[in-house]
Amino acid sequence: MIETAQLLIEESLQNQKTLYATDRRESIYRLLDYYAGDNTVQYIEDRFSANAFREVPVSEFNVTRRMIDRMSRIYTHGATRNVSDQYNSMIAKKPYKLKHIEKMTRLIGTIATQVVFKQSPEPHFNYSPVYYFDAFFNSDPFHPSAITYPMTQNVHDISDVSKLQYCYWDENQYMIYDQDGNVIFEQDHNYGVIPFLFTHREHNLNEFFVTGAHDICAANESINILLTEASLGMRFQMFGQYVIEGMYEEEKLMRAGSSEIMVVPEGAKMDIKSPKANVRECIDLVKAILDLTAQNNHLWITFAEDGKSDRPSSGVALKIKDLERFEDYQDDIELWEMYEKDLYEIEKAIALANNIKLPDEIGLRFNEPDYPMSAQDQIATDSFMLENNLITQKDLLLKYNKHLTEAEAEKLIAENKEENAKGQGTEGEERSVFNRLLNQDPNA
């Protein structure tokens, strides 16, 4: 009896966890749809009758992508990684990929990024984000010991009718199996770690998975509903409805074309009624939803009609206005520094398994956003930093040309000095005479 009860409890827990995983998968698909900005009609079509969609197109405005992109600022200006020249040649795709990974982490809450090693055309890493996956744990509920996830299908290949396939990864094994549980491919790898980086938009609370940007998604859905209703209201308000009072239904109503006179029975009154839809209030509600959602995510927005009289703000004014968001950005830097170091540990293990030894530590510096300054203030700031040996000419050149490496910057500075020194012969004498004339005392 006790064994039967135990089996029932385990089955109930399994069903509950399966239901939770299904709900999480559907919510992730919903977030991705709103970020992509397409296929969002399915989420609001049950709010309207079928005939309503024949009157006006459904609104599908995409505010989710704009807010998520504005919140994702860590990799906007990139990061400087000081490891080795060999490592730099292996991570050519890393800056671009991490920008997308940060955005998807902000959107979904928790994602897994697979580090893939490729030998051709030369050894390099690639980074493939996995948006939905199931995690398995041993003793630590916040660090998965294995994961499974559905493989990407060739949905645009009309000839591909194969079953859905899944991947399984742990510290030692890699496996592919179909939706019926049949193992298709199995191989041991010698990484010693799971080749996945798990990123969260914020610190875990009471479980491994962190909730995504559902507030932004819900606001986007409400706005689409409101704007669709406003379009319907405007359409019905544009065309009035004829109403006749004091007329029996069986009486014949005579009407010809628009150039003819409509004849109604004696004593009857005809009028045209229009709905009293207040579109302005609907627009104000949309703006209020956007403003509140933006504030809750440390953003600020300006609407077109509200910003007509705005003048360009100075860098100090912008920094004060953006102070709360900047403090939030500083907190996120610490989080992503930790993720960068975890990612490097995975890269080291995979590289070592492929007979490439990387240095033990990674030097990392995020390029923080600069607020606009006047040319005079910028020159004064750079001069002060140089004169007090707080930066070098190489640092200053790298600041204005982020595509250069340190070696290229040093070489370019040396070439510029040599080129400028060439003109200090004859031209230098002319400049010296000119300077003497400028500095000559007019009373001498």
Backbone torsions as a table, in degrees:
resi	resn	phi	psi	omega
1	MET	NA	-39.8	-179.7
2	ILE	-66.6	-39.7	178.9
3	GLU	-64.6	-38.9	178.0
4	THR	-63.4	-43.9	178.5
5	ALA	-62.8	-39.2	179.0
6	GLN	-64.1	-41.3	178.4
7	LEU	-64.4	-40.0	178.8
8	LEU	-64.6	-40.3	178.9
9	ILE	-64.7	-45.0	179.8
10	GLU	-63.5	-39.9	178.7
11	GLU	-65.8	-39.8	178.4
12	SER	-64.1	-42.8	178.2
13	LEU	-64.7	-39.9	179.1
14	GLN	-62.8	-42.8	178.6
15	ASN	-64.4	-40.3	-179.6
16	GLN	-66.0	-41.6	178.9
17	LYS	-68.8	-35.4	176.5
18	THR	-64.6	-41.5	177.3
19	LEU	-63.1	-40.4	178.2
20	TYR	-64.0	-42.6	179.0
21	ALA	-64.4	-37.7	178.4
22	THR	-65.3	-43.8	177.9
23	ASP	-62.8	-39.6	179.9
24	ARG	-66.0	-39.8	178.2
25	ARG	-63.4	-44.1	-179.6
26	GLU	-65.5	-37.7	178.9
27	SER	-67.6	-34.5	177.4
28	ILE	-66.6	-43.3	177.4
29	TYR	-61.4	-37.6	178.9
30	ARG	-65.3	-44.2	177.5
31	LEU	-61.1	-42.7	179.5
32	LEU	-65.6	-37.6	178.2
33	ASP	-63.5	-43.4	-179.2
34	TYR	-70.7	-32.2	177.0
35	TYR	-70.1	-41.2	178.0
36	ALA	-69.4	-26.9	177.3
37	GLY	83.4	11.7	177.7
38	ASP	-129.7	164.8	178.4
39	ASN	60.2	31.2	178.5
40	THR	-96.2	-5.8	178.0
41	VAL	-61.9	-33.3	-176.3
42	GLN	-61.3	-22.1	-176.3
43	TYR	-88.3	-12.3	-179.5
44	ILE	-125.5	-3.1	-175.5
45	GLU	-66.5	-25.4	178.4
46	ASP	-77.4	-5.2	177.6
47	ARG	-85.6	-9.8	-177.7
48	PHE	-128.1	158.3	173.7
49	SER	-76.2	161.7	-178.0
50	ALA	-63.5	-33.4	-178.5
51	ASN	-68.3	-26.5	-178.4
52	ALA	-63.4	-34.6	-178.3
53	PHE	-72.7	-13.1	175.6
54	ARG	-82.8	-18.2	-177.1
55	GLU	-85.1	-46.0	-177.7
56	VAL	-139.6	154.4	173.6
57	PRO	-71.3	148.5	-179.9
58	VAL	-74.2	136.9	179.4
59	SER	-73.4	132.6	177.9
60	GLU	-134.1	58.3	-180.0
61	PHE	-76.8	140.0	-175.4
62	ASN	-107.5	93.5	173.5
63	VAL	-98.8	-14.6	-179.5
64	THR	-64.3	-48.6	-179.3
65	ARG	-60.7	-42.5	-176.5
66	ARG	-63.8	-43.1	-179.4
67	MET	-69.5	-43.0	179.9
68	ILE	-62.2	-42.5	-179.8
69	ASP	-65.5	-36.8	178.8
70	ARG	-71.7	-30.6	178.0
71	MET	-74.3	-24.0	-175.1
72	SER	-91.9	91.3	-174.5
73	ARG	-115.9	-4.8	-173.9
74	ILE	-61.9	-43.8	-175.1
75	TYR	-105.6	14.7	178.1
76	THR	-62.6	-43.6	179.2
77	HIS	-100.6	7.4	175.1
78	GLY	78.7	-176.2	-180.0
79	ALA	-140.4	148.7	177.4
80	THR	-101.0	119.2	-179.3
81	ARG	-112.3	120.9	-178.8
82	ASN	-106.7	96.6	-179.4
83	VAL	-126.5	-74.7	178.8
84	SER	-165.3	162.4	178.2
85	ASP	-63.8	-36.3	178.9
86	GLN	-63.8	-42.3	179.5
87	TYR	-65.5	-40.3	179.7
88	ASN	-61.0	-34.7	178.7
89	SER	-73.6	-18.2	-178.0
90	MET	-91.0	-11.3	-173.5
91	ILE	-120.4	36.8	-178.7
92	ALA	-60.3	-31.7	-177.6
93	LYS	-90.1	-5.6	-172.8
94	LYS	-64.8	-46.2	-179.8
95	PRO	-57.9	-45.4	-179.6
96	TYR	-66.4	-43.9	-177.4
97	LYS	-65.4	-41.0	-177.3
98	LEU	-68.7	-27.8	173.6
99	LYS	-61.2	-46.0	179.1
100	HIS	-68.2	-39.1	-179.2
101	ILE	-63.5	-39.8	177.4
102	GLU	-62.8	-42.5	179.7
103	LYS	-64.0	-42.9	-179.7
104	MET	-68.6	-32.1	175.5
105	THR	-66.1	-41.8	176.3
106	ARG	-62.1	-37.3	-176.0
107	LEU	-76.3	-52.7	-170.4
108	ILE	-88.7	-32.7	-179.7
109	GLY	109.8	-52.1	178.2
110	THR	-142.3	125.6	175.1
111	ILE	-133.8	164.1	175.8
112	ALA	-116.7	135.3	179.9
113	THR	-117.2	118.8	-179.9
114	GLN	-83.7	131.8	174.7
115	VAL	-93.7	115.3	-175.8
116	VAL	-110.1	128.5	177.2
117	PHE	-98.4	131.4	179.1
118	LYS	-128.2	140.7	-175.8
119	GLN	-88.9	-29.1	-174.3
120	SER	-115.7	151.0	-1.4
121	PRO	-71.3	-18.6	172.4
122	GLU	-148.1	159.2	-177.0
123	PRO	-57.4	127.0	179.3
124	HIS	-157.8	163.3	177.8
125	PHE	-102.0	148.0	169.0
126	ASN	-127.2	157.3	-173.2
127	TYR	-131.0	116.5	-174.6
128	SER	-116.0	110.5	179.2
129	PRO	-73.7	141.4	175.1
130	VAL	-116.4	117.0	-173.5
131	TYR	-82.3	-38.8	179.0
132	TYR	-121.0	130.3	177.5
133	PHE	-155.8	157.5	174.0
134	ASP	-105.8	133.7	-176.1
135	ALA	-109.2	147.7	177.0
136	PHE	-123.0	142.4	-171.8
137	PHE	-128.6	152.6	171.2
138	ASN	-99.1	-106.5	-178.8
139	SER	-90.4	-26.2	-177.5
140	ASP	-98.5	114.1	-177.0
141	PRO	-76.5	-0.9	-178.8
142	PHE	-114.4	0.6	177.6
143	HIS	-131.5	105.3	-176.4
144	PRO	-63.6	143.3	174.6
145	SER	-94.8	-17.6	177.8
146	ALA	-162.5	156.7	176.9
147	ILE	-141.0	155.7	170.7
148	THR	-131.3	150.3	179.6
149	TYR	-158.2	151.1	178.2
150	PRO	-73.1	138.0	179.2
151	MET	-77.4	151.9	178.5
152	THR	-69.0	130.3	-179.6
153	GLN	-98.5	157.8	175.7
154	ASN	-83.0	77.3	-174.0
155	VAL	-68.3	-22.4	-178.9
156	HIS	-92.1	-3.5	176.8
157	ASP	-91.2	105.5	-174.5
158	ILE	-68.3	-18.1	-179.9
159	SER	-87.4	-10.0	-177.1
160	ASP	-87.8	106.8	179.2
161	VAL	-120.8	24.7	-178.8
162	SER	-71.8	159.3	-179.6
163	LYS	-70.0	157.4	177.4
164	LEU	-65.3	134.1	-179.4
165	GLN	-113.7	154.1	-177.4
166	TYR	-126.6	154.6	175.0
167	CYS	-111.3	146.4	174.5
168	TYR	-128.2	131.2	178.6
169	TRP	-133.0	138.3	165.9
170	ASP	-138.5	-163.6	-175.8
171	GLU	-71.0	-16.8	-174.6
172	ASN	-127.0	-19.8	-167.8
173	GLN	-133.1	149.0	175.1
174	TYR	-130.0	133.1	-173.4
175	MET	-143.9	145.3	172.4
176	ILE	-120.6	131.3	178.3
177	TYR	-141.2	157.3	-177.2
178	ASP	-89.9	-178.0	-174.8
179	GLN	-70.1	-13.3	176.4
180	ASP	-92.8	0.1	179.1
181	GLY	90.1	6.2	180.0
182	ASN	-81.9	127.3	-178.5
183	VAL	-74.9	124.4	-179.6
184	ILE	-97.1	-39.7	-177.7
185	PHE	-146.6	142.6	-179.3
186	GLU	-147.3	135.2	-177.5
187	GLN	-154.7	143.1	174.0
188	ASP	-89.9	138.4	174.5
189	HIS	-116.4	157.3	-175.8
190	ASN	-109.8	33.2	179.8
191	TYR	-74.0	-39.2	-176.4
192	GLY	82.1	-3.0	177.1
193	VAL	-139.8	160.2	171.3
194	ILE	-74.5	123.5	-175.8
195	PRO	-78.0	47.5	-179.3
196	PHE	-133.6	137.4	171.5
197	LEU	-101.6	127.9	180.0
198	PHE	-103.4	117.9	-179.0
199	THR	-114.4	141.4	179.7
200	HIS	-124.9	145.6	-179.0
201	ARG	-70.3	-20.8	176.4
202	GLU	-156.2	178.3	-176.3
203	HIS	-66.3	144.2	177.1
204	ASN	-62.7	143.9	177.3
205	LEU	-98.3	-84.5	-178.2
206	ASN	-120.2	11.0	177.5
207	GLU	-155.8	170.0	-176.3
208	PHE	-68.4	-45.9	-176.1
209	PHE	-79.4	138.3	178.8
210	VAL	-107.6	138.2	-178.1
211	THR	-65.3	151.2	-177.6
212	GLY	-93.2	-161.7	-176.1
213	ALA	-84.8	59.1	-178.6
214	HIS	-70.7	-26.9	178.2
215	ASP	-66.8	-40.4	177.4
216	ILE	-67.5	-40.4	179.7
217	CYS	-64.3	-42.2	178.8
218	ALA	-65.3	-38.8	176.9
219	ALA	-64.4	-41.5	177.3
220	ASN	-60.5	-41.6	179.7
221	GLU	-66.0	-42.5	178.7
222	SER	-62.7	-39.8	-180.0
223	ILE	-65.6	-41.0	178.1
224	ASN	-62.8	-38.5	178.3
225	ILE	-66.2	-46.8	-178.1
226	LEU	-63.1	-42.9	-178.4
227	LEU	-71.3	-31.4	174.0
228	THR	-66.6	-42.8	177.4
229	GLU	-64.1	-38.9	178.0
230	ALA	-63.8	-39.7	177.7
231	SER	-64.5	-41.4	176.7
232	LEU	-63.5	-43.1	179.4
233	GLY	-61.9	-41.7	178.8
234	MET	-65.7	-38.7	-178.5
235	ARG	-66.3	-45.0	-179.4
236	PHE	-71.6	-27.6	179.9
237	GLN	-75.6	-25.2	-180.0
238	MET	-69.4	-28.2	-177.6
239	PHE	-116.3	115.9	-179.7
240	GLY	-76.2	162.4	179.0
241	GLN	-108.6	125.3	177.3
242	TYR	-69.8	133.8	178.4
243	VAL	-133.6	130.5	179.1
244	ILE	-119.5	126.6	178.6
245	GLU	-106.1	144.1	176.8
246	GLY	80.8	28.4	-178.7
247	MET	-128.7	133.3	177.9
248	TYR	-79.3	148.8	-175.6
249	GLU	-63.7	-33.1	-175.5
250	GLU	-79.4	-10.7	178.5
251	GLU	-71.4	143.1	-175.8
252	LYS	-83.6	131.7	179.5
253	LEU	-103.7	122.3	-176.8
254	MET	-99.2	125.8	177.4
255	ARG	-150.6	137.9	174.6
256	ALA	-114.8	-147.4	-178.1
257	GLY	-74.2	-175.2	-176.8
258	SER	-68.2	-17.2	178.9
259	SER	-89.8	-2.9	-179.3
260	GLU	-101.8	166.8	179.9
261	ILE	-95.6	134.3	176.0
262	MET	-83.6	129.5	-177.7
263	VAL	-104.1	124.9	178.4
264	VAL	-120.0	155.4	-179.8
265	PRO	-61.4	157.4	179.0
266	GLU	-63.5	136.1	179.7
267	GLY	90.2	-11.3	179.2
268	ALA	-88.4	150.1	179.3
269	LYS	-120.8	134.5	179.9
270	MET	-113.7	139.8	-179.5
271	ASP	-145.7	164.3	175.4
272	ILE	-115.1	119.8	-179.2
273	LYS	-102.9	138.5	176.4
274	SER	-125.8	141.8	178.1
275	PRO	-65.5	147.5	-178.6
276	LYS	-96.4	59.0	-179.6
277	ALA	-78.0	132.6	179.5
278	ASN	-103.9	90.9	-177.4
279	VAL	-68.4	-30.7	-179.1
280	ARG	-61.5	-42.5	178.2
281	GLU	-64.5	-35.7	177.6
282	CYS	-64.0	-43.2	178.8
283	ILE	-65.1	-39.4	178.0
284	ASP	-63.2	-37.2	178.2
285	LEU	-67.6	-39.1	176.5
286	VAL	-60.5	-44.4	179.4
287	LYS	-65.3	-37.2	178.6
288	ALA	-66.0	-40.7	178.1
289	ILE	-63.4	-44.3	179.1
290	LEU	-62.5	-44.0	-177.1
291	ASP	-65.3	-45.4	-179.0
292	LEU	-65.4	-42.7	178.9
293	THR	-64.1	-39.5	178.8
294	ALA	-65.2	-43.1	179.8
295	GLN	-63.1	-39.7	179.7
296	ASN	-65.7	-18.1	179.2
297	ASN	-111.8	23.0	176.2
298	HIS	59.5	40.1	175.6
299	LEU	-121.0	159.5	172.4
300	TRP	-134.6	142.2	-175.6
301	ILE	-128.3	154.1	177.5
302	THR	-129.6	127.1	179.1
303	PHE	-86.3	155.7	-171.4
304	ALA	-57.0	-47.8	-176.4
305	GLU	-73.0	-20.2	179.6
306	ASP	-84.5	-19.7	-173.3
307	GLY	-107.1	16.4	-177.9
308	LYS	-66.6	-34.1	-176.9
309	SER	-95.1	1.8	-179.1
310	ASP	-68.6	137.6	175.3
311	ARG	-103.0	155.8	177.1
312	PRO	-57.5	133.9	-177.1
313	SER	-95.7	151.6	176.4
314	SER	-74.0	167.6	179.6
315	GLY	-61.8	-37.7	179.5
316	VAL	-65.7	-43.2	179.8
317	ALA	-63.9	-40.9	178.4
318	LEU	-65.3	-38.5	-179.1
319	LYS	-67.2	-39.3	177.2
320	ILE	-65.3	-42.9	179.5
321	LYS	-64.9	-32.4	-175.7
322	ASP	-100.0	17.4	-171.6
323	LEU	-61.3	-47.2	-178.0
324	GLU	-62.8	-41.2	178.7
325	ARG	-68.0	-35.3	179.1
326	PHE	-67.7	-38.4	176.6
327	GLU	-64.7	-39.0	176.1
328	ASP	-64.1	-36.9	177.6
329	TYR	-64.5	-40.1	178.4
330	GLN	-63.7	-38.2	176.9
331	ASP	-64.8	-39.1	-178.8
332	ASP	-69.6	-29.0	178.3
333	ILE	-60.2	-43.3	179.3
334	GLU	-61.8	-39.3	179.5
335	LEU	-65.2	-45.0	-176.5
336	TRP	-77.3	-21.9	170.3
337	GLU	-63.2	-40.9	177.0
338	MET	-64.0	-41.9	178.8
339	TYR	-65.4	-38.3	178.7
340	GLU	-62.2	-40.7	179.6
341	LYS	-69.4	-39.4	175.9
342	ASP	-63.4	-39.9	179.1
343	LEU	-64.7	-37.4	179.8
344	TYR	-67.8	-35.8	177.0
345	GLU	-62.4	-39.1	177.1
346	ILE	-66.6	-43.8	179.3
347	GLU	-60.9	-40.8	178.9
348	LYS	-61.7	-43.9	-178.6
349	ALA	-65.2	-41.6	-179.9
350	ILE	-69.2	-40.9	178.8
351	ALA	-63.9	-40.3	179.6
352	LEU	-64.1	-37.3	177.5
353	ALA	-65.7	-19.0	177.5
354	ASN	-108.6	26.7	173.8
355	ASN	63.7	33.7	174.7
356	ILE	-124.2	120.7	-178.7
357	LYS	-101.8	119.7	177.9
358	LEU	-99.0	156.6	177.5
359	PRO	-57.1	157.5	-176.0
360	ASP	-68.8	-36.3	-175.1
361	GLU	-117.3	156.7	175.9
362	ILE	-117.0	131.7	172.4
363	GLY	-89.7	127.1	-172.0
364	LEU	-136.0	134.9	174.3
365	ARG	-146.0	122.4	177.8
366	PHE	-81.9	137.5	177.9
367	ASN	-83.5	105.1	-175.1
368	GLU	-75.3	151.7	179.6
369	PRO	-68.8	142.4	178.1
370	ASP	-102.3	134.0	175.1
371	TYR	-83.8	146.6	-173.4
372	PRO	-62.8	140.4	176.8
373	MET	-129.3	155.1	174.5
374	SER	-69.1	159.1	-178.8
375	ALA	-60.4	-38.6	-179.6
376	GLN	-65.7	-44.3	179.1
377	ASP	-65.5	-37.3	-179.8
378	GLN	-66.7	-41.5	178.2
379	ILE	-63.8	-42.3	179.6
380	ALA	-64.3	-39.6	179.9
381	THR	-66.7	-46.1	179.9
382	ASP	-64.1	-40.5	179.7
383	SER	-64.5	-40.7	178.8
384	PHE	-63.3	-42.2	-179.3
385	MET	-65.6	-39.6	180.0
386	LEU	-70.5	-43.9	-176.8
387	GLU	-65.7	-29.3	-179.4
388	ASN	-99.5	15.0	175.5
389	ASN	56.3	33.3	176.0
390	LEU	-84.3	-25.1	174.5
391	ILE	-139.9	169.8	175.7
392	THR	-112.8	171.4	176.5
393	GLN	-62.4	-32.7	177.0
394	LYS	-63.9	-44.1	178.4
395	ASP	-60.8	-40.3	-179.1
396	LEU	-66.9	-39.6	178.5
397	LEU	-66.6	-41.1	178.2
398	LEU	-65.6	-28.1	178.8
399	LYS	-66.6	-38.9	-177.4
400	TYR	-93.7	-12.9	177.4
401	ASN	-137.9	87.0	-174.0
402	LYS	-73.0	-10.1	-177.8
403	HIS	-83.3	-10.6	-180.0
404	LEU	-83.3	148.7	169.5
405	THR	-87.2	170.6	-179.6
406	GLU	-63.9	-40.1	179.1
407	ALA	-64.7	-40.7	179.0
408	GLU	-66.6	-37.2	178.8
409	ALA	-65.2	-44.6	178.5
410	GLU	-61.9	-41.6	179.6
411	LYS	-65.2	-41.3	-179.0
412	LEU	-66.6	-38.5	178.6
413	ILE	-64.8	-43.2	178.8
414	ALA	-62.7	-42.1	178.6
415	GLU	-64.7	-40.5	178.7
416	ASN	-64.2	-41.2	178.2
417	LYS	-62.9	-41.8	-180.0
418	GLU	-66.3	-40.9	-179.8
419	GLU	-67.7	-40.0	179.6
420	ASN	-69.6	-30.9	-179.2
421	ALA	-70.8	-25.0	-179.4
422	LYS	-64.0	-33.3	-176.9
423	GLY	-86.1	5.2	-178.1
424	GLN	-92.9	12.9	176.5
425	GLY	-84.6	-90.4	-179.6
426	THR	-69.6	-41.5	-179.6
427	GLU	-67.2	-30.9	179.9
428	GLY	-64.8	-37.4	178.8
429	GLU	-66.7	-40.1	178.8
430	GLU	-63.3	-40.5	-179.8
431	ARG	-66.9	-34.9	-179.2
432	SER	-67.8	-40.0	176.2
433	VAL	-63.5	-42.9	180.0
434	PHE	-62.8	-40.6	179.0
435	ASN	-66.2	-37.2	178.7
436	ARG	-64.1	-39.0	177.8
437	LEU	-64.6	-38.7	179.5
438	LEU	-67.6	-38.1	-176.0
439	ASN	-88.1	-1.5	-178.4
440	GLN	-68.3	137.9	178.8
441	ASP	-73.1	119.6	-177.8
442	PRO	-64.0	-20.5	-178.7
443	ASN	-89.5	-4.2	-178.1
444	ALA	-71.7	NA	NA
